[in-house]
């Protein structure tokens, strides 16, 4: 069957290179690549289902969640004091 197709320049260049590399005519290379592309669309590879294993959340024993903000404040104050001492 004869059909006119307009190829983008980059596609035509890659198709010519493929045909040359594999010793095929332009027509055979085009048909081969189209078949391969269409076939891959028809039967996608079966993928394993992604599974997430749930874990219990929360803090480790001994960590007081209510005191975390206090710890952050203390660390920020320490950084501020250190930077103030290093400033000229």
N, C-alpha and C positions, 0 to 999 in steps of 0.2 A: 504494500500500500504506500502510495506516495503522499507525503504531507509536508507542508512548509512550516518550519519552526524558526523563530528568531531567537538566537542564543545571545546572552550577554557576552561581551568580549572576554571576560575572565573565564567564563564557563567554556567557551569555544577553545580558548588557549589550553585549558587543562584537558579537554577532551582530545585535542590534537596530540598533546604530549602523551596521554594515556595510550592512544592508538599507536603512536610511534614506538613507545616503550614495549608494547605487547605484540608488535608486528601485525596489527589489525588495520583494516580499512576504517575510515571515519564512521561509515554506516554501521559496521559490525561493532565497533567500540561503543557507539551511541546505543545500539540495541542491547548490548550486554549490560551496560551500566544502568539503563532504564529497567531492564528485567530484574536486575539485582536490587535496585532501589524499591521497585514495586513489590517484589517478593518479600522484602524485609518489612514492608508495611502491612502485608496480609497476615503474617504469622509472627507476631512479636514473641521474643523469647520469654518463656515463663519465668517470672521473678519470684524469689522466695519472699514470703510475707515478712515484713519488718515487725519485730516484736519488742516491746518494751517491758522489762521486768520491773514491776513496782517495788519500791523499798519504803520502809517506814521513814517518814521525815522527822524533823524536830532536831533539838540540840542534844548533844551528848550529856550523859549524867555529869553533874557538877558545874555546868554552864548555866548561869542565871540570865535568861533572856532580857529581863528587866534592867540588868546592869550593863548591857552591851553599849547603850548610848553613853553611859558614864565613861566607859573605857575609850570610846571614840573621842569624847571630849578631852580626856586626859592626853591621848596621843596627839590631838591637834594642838593642845596647849604646849606640849613638849616640843613639837615641830616649830611652833611660833617662837618660843624662847630661843631655840637653837639658831633659827634664821636671824633673829634680832641680834644675837651675839656676833654672828658672822658678818653682819652688814657693816660697811665702813662708817 
